[in-house]
Amino acid sequence: MFSPENAARKSLCGGKPDPLQTQGVTCQEDPSGGNLWDTFQLLQIDVDCESSRDQFTSNENGCSRNVLRKQRHWEKIVSAKRSKRKLERERRKAKHAEGKGSAHQLSKRELKLITKERLLGARETGPWLCIDLSMTSNMTQKETSRLATQIRRLYGSNKKAERPFWISLTGFVENSPIYEACLRMNDGFANYLMDVTPESYLDLFPSKTIVYLTPDAEDALEEVDPHKVYILGGLVDESIQKSLTLHKAQREHLQTVRLPIQEYMVKNANAKNYHSTTLAVNQVFDALLSFHATKSWEEALKAAVSPGKGYVLREETI
Ligand SMILES: C[S@@+](CC[C@H](N)C(=O)[O-])C[C@H]1O[C@@H](n2cnc3c(N)ncnc32)[C@H](O)[C@@H]1O
């Protein structure tokens, strides 16, 4: 009858009738429970007892001293391996127990709840941010798609922030190209925790609380005031429609500010001699979020103004 034990012996002895067994010798059992054949199999040693016996002097059990010496040698190795594995198991167990004892790891559900609470908290306390999507009708399809992507990134940054803003998409008209692009390109857009409305920010907030961010403003933004509403122009153009938002905000008698890039950064010498202080909406928002959390413009601008804009922090030039 086939049994692993028999098969083992057969293989150990080169497939021939087991000379050890025929002489009343069973293959030695490993003291720790495993069959010695396992050991040989593990170490890929193929020992032919008969040929060994031919070459060396046999002991009283019929196996040569050489084979027994080898057996003892490999037994030692296997036993060392076994102890190493045991130690490794114990180390893993200890590490696991240590992890359980330390700070409670938040589940996905708990994290989602915290995010929701933070966002809803910002709706109550501010600061508020609107993306003005009333100027998107002249944008190309490519620009519209880029803007939808920037809105997704902006929302993603806000969700991760410890001190988020409450976001509104204003001038957001149902079935418009930007509406379609947001739904098509941004997974879960319908469930974003933000306000969306076709109305203008002028209909939603008192004018004196509104601050329009535009790269062409004269004054630099100094503080993020939780009682103000910050407006970003929903545009991706950088040169064609220069000063578009500045002129719009001026017509609406709103305060206008720019990021303090010139105050904290200097032009970097670069091969293309390209320098621009006009950022994408999500980059401007990242600067606002970072400043709101750290109160450091250096930190905020370093994170938001990419090297491609041709500006570096003043301190980096020293
Ligand atoms: C790609 S820019 C559009 C620039 C466009 N020429 C304009 O007239 O606003 C998108 C929006 O990001 C904001 N923005 C970009 N760079 C800015 C900066 N340096 N300071 C303040 N706001 C900025 C503005 O709200 C701007 O409308």
PDBQT file of the ligand as one rigid body, heavy atoms in Angstrom, charges set to zero:
ROOT
HETATM    1  C1  LIG A 401      -5.685  79.529 -14.842  1.00  0.00    +0.000 C 
HETATM    2  S1  LIG A 401      -6.174  80.817 -13.819  1.00  0.00    +0.000 S 
HETATM    3  C2  LIG A 401      -7.014  81.839 -14.968  1.00  0.00    +0.000 C 
HETATM    4  C3  LIG A 401      -6.294  83.088 -15.310  1.00  0.00    +0.000 C 
HETATM    5  C4  LIG A 401      -7.130  84.046 -16.089  1.00  0.00    +0.000 C 
HETATM    6  N1  LIG A 401      -6.307  84.743 -17.046  1.00  0.00    +0.000 N 
HETATM    7  C5  LIG A 401      -7.815  85.040 -15.197  1.00  0.00    +0.000 C 
HETATM    8  O1  LIG A 401      -8.083  86.129 -15.689  1.00  0.00    +0.000 OA
HETATM    9  O2  LIG A 401      -8.146  84.716 -14.049  1.00  0.00    +0.000 OA
HETATM   10  C6  LIG A 401      -7.510  80.160 -12.888  1.00  0.00    +0.000 C 
HETATM   11  C7  LIG A 401      -7.849  80.904 -11.636  1.00  0.00    +0.000 C 
HETATM   12  O3  LIG A 401      -6.935  80.592 -10.600  1.00  0.00    +0.000 OA
HETATM   13  C8  LIG A 401      -6.783  81.711  -9.752  1.00  0.00    +0.000 C 
HETATM   14  N2  LIG A 401      -5.367  82.107  -9.776  1.00  0.00    +0.000 N 
HETATM   15  C9  LIG A 401      -4.387  81.627 -10.572  1.00  0.00    +0.000 A 
HETATM   16  N3  LIG A 401      -3.205  82.153 -10.250  1.00  0.00    +0.000 NA
HETATM   17  C10 LIG A 401      -3.407  82.992  -9.218  1.00  0.00    +0.000 A 
HETATM   18  C11 LIG A 401      -2.588  83.845  -8.435  1.00  0.00    +0.000 A 
HETATM   19  N4  LIG A 401      -1.279  83.933  -8.633  1.00  0.00    +0.000 N 
HETATM   20  N5  LIG A 401      -3.159  84.548  -7.448  1.00  0.00    +0.000 NA
HETATM   21  C12 LIG A 401      -4.474  84.481  -7.220  1.00  0.00    +0.000 A 
HETATM   22  N6  LIG A 401      -5.303  83.700  -7.912  1.00  0.00    +0.000 NA
HETATM   23  C13 LIG A 401      -4.796  82.965  -8.905  1.00  0.00    +0.000 A 
HETATM   24  C14 LIG A 401      -7.675  82.786 -10.265  1.00  0.00    +0.000 C 
HETATM   25  O4  LIG A 401      -8.873  82.741  -9.553  1.00  0.00    +0.000 OA
HETATM   26  C15 LIG A 401      -7.848  82.380 -11.706  1.00  0.00    +0.000 C 
HETATM   27  O5  LIG A 401      -9.036  82.898 -12.241  1.00  0.00    +0.000 OA
ENDROOT
TORSDOF 0
